[in-house]
Amino acid sequence: MTIARIAAAGLALLLTAACSAPTPPRGQTGTTAGTVCAPLRGAPGAETATTIDVIEQAYFCIFGNYYGGATLDARALLAAGFAALTQELNRDGRDVPTATMPALAGDRKADWAAFEAAYRKTTDQVPELRDRLAVVTLEAIVAALGDNHARWTHDVERPPGYHDGDEYGLGLETNVGGRQADDSPGTALPPLFVTTVEGGAARAAGLRPGDLIESINESAPFIDGRPTPAIAALRPRYPDARPVRLRLLRESTGRRWSVTLEPGLYQRDLAALQVVRSKLLGDDVAYVRMTGFTSDSAARVLRAVSRLRTGRTLNGVVLDLRGNGGGSPVEVIRLVSAFVHGKVTGQLCAVDGTCETLRTDDTVELLGLPLVVLTDRGCASVCEHFSSAVKDLRIGRLARGQVLPRGMRPVLIPTGRGHRLVPRHR
């Protein structure tokens, strides 16, 4: 059971309510943030039933780990949770006169104790609803954060035959995701096209990166430049998934056709799982694709450039960050440091206004190569930190990513002001 938040500063923060770990004794004192937010060690275990103890763990984990936990008012979260509880009682036609929200004083531990006592007194009168009441209460507490990146994941149903590492869906990724279309429609721009074919139905149907999606189930993905709900069908969830009919255009050949994709289980390509991929472009330019700032990813980028540099003189580096969802700020700093030393890359600020200055790691060896960064609106979180540093420190050029027509490749061209990226026939 996980509450996830992408911080406003662009840093990914994972808050784990250790629901699969043993609950610490009630008398055991923890940090000032709470007493039962036990750190998760190893992979999460099997999901357990939602109880008042699970709600307590999540409550204190929010204050201890959520990016704005230090300034949150516990009363707002508890009031939302108790309101959801009473609404669920009303929906079931139950009259529990004692279901009254207790007075809260603003002390997180004392308020929790008062809430828990009222909660138990209420749910003990309707034991057959206890499980459902716990679920709606915790859902409401998380929703009260008012954060569309915060969620409580539970009751995940897996399709038959599922194994760790399997994926479920159509087997493709696009430049606009379903959540992006719902949560940040202003960042979703037409056209809609395939960026990655991972496997499954998309691979079986012969789709390729760059194929334009003109319609989804006979509906346009964009109307007047804004995304439509049709895009959500590209992210089917088990068990409610339905076949999806796509109208496609392959601009490189002019082919226009329709295909129906059936959602299902598939194993992702090992190549698609690689965070860093590289190759040598014409004119001795290193191309490195980086899908996330994960542990050791900066070192992998630098090793890839070093291998491509062996036996030749490189003329530049194209770093492809399209669709990079972010990750570790440490990896950002290390990668920036391969292009410049002695600089401030940014500041990491908390909700209370305190800031930490982030500086280059000058122990990282400089590459001494021209840099062009391919980016798009899918570059988020610390990916934005990196691209902003490239622009502000003038260590390279940013180019809005695009899918080049078949037979074209990106090439770095020297100019009086540095280099620019242009398409050229192979």
N, C-alpha and C positions, 0 to 999 in steps of 0.2 A: 504494500500500500504506500503510494508515493505522492507527495505534493511537490510539484515542480514549478519553478519560477524563473523566467528570464528577467534579470534585473534591469531596471531602467537605464543603468549605466552601460548596459550591453554585455554584462557578464552572466554566464549561465550559473545558476545556483540550484543544487539539488537538495531538497529537504526530505529526509526519510524518517517517517514515523516507524520505529523499529517494531512493527507489529508481529514479525515472525520471531523476534527475540523474546526471552522470558521477561516478564514485567518485573522491574525492581521492587523490593519490598516497600510498602508505603512509608515506613519510617526512615528509609534511606534518603539522606539529604544529598541533592545534586548541586548544580550551579545555581546562581541567582536566577537564571532563566527558567528553571523548573526542576522537578525532581524525577521525571520519568522519560526524558528524551534520551534514551539509550542509543549510542552510535551503532550503526549497522556494520557488522563485521562479516565480510564474505557476501556471497549471493543471497538475495532474499529467499526465505523458505516458502513453504506452501502458505497460501492465503488462509487466514483464520477468520472466524466469525467476527463481525463488527459488534463491539460492546462498549460500555461506558469507559472501560479501561483503555480501549483503542482510541476513543475520542480524547481522553486525557493525554495520551501520548502525543497525538497530533497537535493538540492545543499548545502544549509546552514546546514541541519541536518548532512550531511556527515562530514563537518568540525567540527561541534559541538560534534559529538558522535562517529564517526568512529575511530577505534583504532589508525589509523595513520593520523587522520585529521589535527593534529598540523603541520605536515611536508608536507602535500600535496601541489602541485602547481596547483592552480585553473585553470591556463591557459590550462593545459593538458586536464582537464575534459571538459572545454568549447569548446576547439578546436575539441575534439572528437564528442561532441554533435552537433556542427554546421556542421561538415563534414557529419554526418549521415543525417542531414536535407537536405543538398544539394544533396547527393546521392539519397535520396528518390525522390526529385524533378526530377532528371535526369531519374530515373526508370519510372516515370510517364510521361516523355516526356515534362516536363514543363521547359520553359526557363525564368528564373527570373534574369535578369542582376544585380539587386541590392542585390542578395543573396551573400554578401561578408562578410567574417569574419572580425570583427572590430579589431583594434589594441588593445592589452591587455598589461597592465603595471605591473601586478603582485600584484595589490591590489584587494583582493577578492570582496569587495563591489563595487568598481568602475568598475572592470571587469565585474561583473554581470550586472550592469546598462548598460554598453556598449553592452553586449551580448543580453540582453533583448530588447533593442531598435532595434538592427539589426534583431533579431528573429521576433518581431512584424511587422516590416516593410516588411519582406519577406512573412510571413504567411498571412498578410492582402491581398496580391495579389492573393492568392489561398485559399480562405476560405473553399472551399469544401474538402481540404486536411488537414485542420488545426488539426483535431483530430489525424490523422495518423502521421503527422509530430511531434506532441508533444510526441507520444509514442516512435518513433524511436530515438528522441533526448534524452529522459530520459534513454532509454535502453543503448545508447552509452555512456552517462555520467557514468553510473554505471559500464559498461564494461571497461571503461578507468582506473578503479581502478586496473585492472589486478589481480583480486582476485576471485578465483573460488568458494569462499564461500559468495561472495557478489552478491545479486540478488534483483531485483525489482519484486515483485509479483503483478500481476494485471490481470484483465479479467479472473478470475477463474470461470469456468463454473461448476456448480454443477449438479449431475444427478437427474432426477425426483425422488421425494420422500425423498430427503436428509433432515436430521434434524441435529441440532447441536449435535456433539458427534459421528455421524456416520463416518464410514471409508469406503473407496472405494478401491477395489483391489481383490487380491486372498485370503486374510485372513491369510497370513503367513509371517514370517520374517526368513531371512537366515543369516548365518555368514558373508556373503559378500553382500553388497547392491549395487544397480545400480550406485549411485553416486560414491561410493568407487571404483568400477571397472573402472569408467571413469576418475575420478580425481586423485586417488592414487592407480594405479594398482599394485605398488610395495608392498602395504600393504595387498593385497588380495591373500590369499594362499588357495590351494586346500586341502581337498575336499570341495565341496559346500554341505551344509546340512541345514536342517530346525532347527531353534533355538526356534521358538515360533509359535504356532497355535492360532491365535486370533479369528477365526470364519470364516464365509462365506464359499466359495467353498472348501477351504482347510480342514475345519472341517467336512463338509458334505462328503468329499472324504475319511475321516479317516486318514489323515496325522498325524504324531506324531513328536515331537522334536527328533532329531537324525536321521531322515530319510535322506539318501544320495540322492542328485539329480544328476543323471548320465547324463541326457541330457535335454535340453529345446528346444522344437519345433524341435527335431531331431538334435540339435547342441550341441556340448560339451561345458560345462561352462568354462573349462580350456583347453588350448593347450600349451604343454611344460611349464606347471606351471604358465602360465599367463592367466588372465581372458579374456573371449571373450565377444563381444557385446550381446551374447545370454542372459546374466544375466539381462540385462535391461528389458527384457520381464516380469520379476517377479515384476516389479513396474509399472503396467499399469496405465495410466492417462485417465480420462474421458475427451472427448468422443471418443478418438481414440483407446480404448482398444480392444484387440482381445483375443479369447480363447487361453490358453497356455497349451501345451501338455508336460507333464513331465514323464521322465523315472526314477523310484525310486528304491532304495535298502534299505531294513531294515535289517541291519547287525545282529541284535539280533536273527532274525528268518531265515535269508537267503532269505526272500521273495523279489522277483523282479517283478515289475509291472509297468504299464503305466496308466496315468489318465489325462483327459483333464479338466482344471479348467476354469470356466467362470467368468471373473471379475464382481463384483457387489457391491452393498451397503451391509454393515453388521454392527452390533453392536459389539464392542470389548468386550471380557470377562472382567468383573469387576476385576478378579484376574490379568489379563494381564495389567490392568491400575495401579495396585498398584506398587508404587516405591520401597517399602520395603516388602519383604515376608520372612518368617522364618520357620524353623522346627528343630526338634531335630534329629540328626543322631545317629547311634550306637556309643557306647563307650562314651556317654554323650558329644558329640561335637555339638555346636550350628552352624547351617547353616543359613546364611542370604544372600538373593539375593537382590541386590540394583541396580536398572536400571538407576538412575540418582541422581546427587547431587542437588536436589531441596530443596526448603525452608523447614526447619525442618526435613530433611531426616536423618541427623546425630543423632538427638534425637530419631527418630523412630528406627534406628538401635540399639541404646543403650537400648531403652525400650524393644525391641524384645529379646535382649540377657538377660536382667534382668528377663523377664518372663520365658525364658527357664531355667534360673538359679534357679528359685524358687523350693525349695524342693530337690535340687540335687547339686552336685559339678561338674561343667563343666570342661572338660579337654582341651578345646580350642574352637576357633572360626574360621569357614571357611566363608570368605566374598567373595561372588561371584559378580565380577564386569564385567563379560563378556558382551560386547555390551553396556556398560555404556558410554553414550555420553558426560558426564560432567555436568556442571551447575555452582553452586556457590562456589567460593574459601573459603567463610566463613564456609560452611558445611564441606569442606575438612579439614580445620584447627581443627574444633571441633571433627571430627572423629579421626584424628591423635592424638589429645590430650587425647583421652581415652586410649591410649597405651603408651604415653611418655609425660613427662613434661620438660620444660626448654630447648626446642630445636627450631632451625630455620627450618621451613618446606620448604622454598623456597624464591624466590624473584620475585616480580611482576615488570617488567620493561616496560617502555613506549618506543616509537620509538625515543624519543629524548635522550635516554640513562639514564634517571633518574629511580631509582629503589626503591621499597618499600620492606623492609624485612618483611616476614611473619613468625610469631612466634606462638608456641603452646599456647592454652588457658588453663592455668593451674588451672582454676576454674572447669574444667571438671574432674569428678572423674575417676581415673584409673581403668580399668577392671582387670588388672593383669592376663590376660589369653594369652596363646600362640595364634598366629594369622597366618593364611595362606590365601593369597589373590589369588583367581582365576581371571586371566585376559586374554585378547586376543587382537587382533589388532583392535577390535571395541571399546576398552577402549580409550577414547580420551579426549582432553581438560583437565579439572581439574581432571578427572579420572587418567590421567597420572601424575598429580601433587601428588595425593594420593599414587599411586603405587610407584612412585619415592621416596617419603618420607619413605614409608615402607622399601624399599631397602636400601636407604642411611643412615637412622637412625637405621637400623637393629632392627626394632620392630616386624618383621615377615618375612615370606617367600613368594615369588611370585611363582605361579605355572601357567604355560600356560594351559588355560582352554581346556577341551576336553569333548565330549559327551561320557559318559561311557556306555558300552553295558548294555542291560537290565539285571537286576539281580545283578548289581554291584553298589557300593556306595563309596564315598570318605571317607577315614578314616585317622585321624592324628596319626602317630606313633612316640613315643618318641625316640630320638637318642642321641648320645653323644654330638651332636652339637645343639640340640633343638628338632624340630619335622619335619616330612616330610609327605606329602600327598600321599597316595597309594590307588589304587582301591581294593576293597574286595567284595566277594560274600555276598549277604544279608543273 
